[in-house]
């Protein structure tokens, strides 16, 4: 019986703590302006793009959704570092993802739908 009660909580938790992103075409549509840096040490957040939505359960694990309405965050990639709210570096392994600059964590606070 305890396991039965735990299942809905786990499903709700997975939904609340996902990082589903959608790339918008215009800066004015974005929640966050992002710049991709060349080196890990320059980044605020190390990002790993996961293959499945259910894997996007921690900061830095992003899942790209096909529709804007499915996204937790709409992102726009800027051309210059000075234009960015957040500097990211794409890592090769899921275990490498996470915050480098924890002062920027407020940018990816989860929204309630």
Secondary structure, 3 states (H helix, E strand, C coil): CHHHHHHHHHHHHHHHCCCEEEECCCHHHCCEEEEECCCHHHCCEEEEECCCHHHCCCCCEEEECCCHHHCCEEEEECCCHHHCCEEEEECCCHHHCEECCHHHHHHHCCCCC
